[in-house]
Amino acid sequence: MGESGTFVVLVTTPSGKGDEIAKKVLEARLAACINIANVRSKYWWKGKIEEDEEELLIIKTSGKTLEKLIEYVKKIHPYTVPEVIYWRIEGGNKDYIEWVLAEATG
């Protein structure tokens, strides 16, 4: 990877685990900010449709820490196949973008 720029990373967690995972990610300096939202997810798993109450982590990070963040989340996450998807931030408040880059130093 070794991407440059800033990114938004989405990670779903079981209800009640979002705070714990977010805190660990922040303590490791792998993100500048994480929002936690309650969501209801429906998905295919092992041949059938499942439904769960989950928490969605909306993580803002730098390209410098992106690969480390993905590997760290996979290591600490309770799911066998955790959702970790991302996209590049193409624009926004320049001051905010600079803050994300300054804080996500992991």
Steps between C-alpha positions, in 0.01 A plus 500: 500500500712790623229742391526875538218727605214453744245219517167404652493140621179316589506217753194325641523347848266306725285728718697601806844445341531825304629708792765244588629466144488877440698568817769248406531643148528855634752401767713340226481837313358325194215751464427863579127460561244221521123541494286215632147447368246231583389306192291196415679275252365228272752280321575157359701274730558129450214458256228693678389857558591631845389815681684671786511823694850633448708812545657672201838662553563788261875547525700791360865420440804577288637297213816460707312295762237334277669161458592481870141590593354222285737238641445619859120491468516147357715395796277645777156452340278216626355415154660231283471730196466859624376769265783743439441711191633841411498780252717804443372838617504715187415832661371681803608748762874534439563572869320177597693297241829640631394415856426137400843473338668648807323271750498161322870436535506132609 
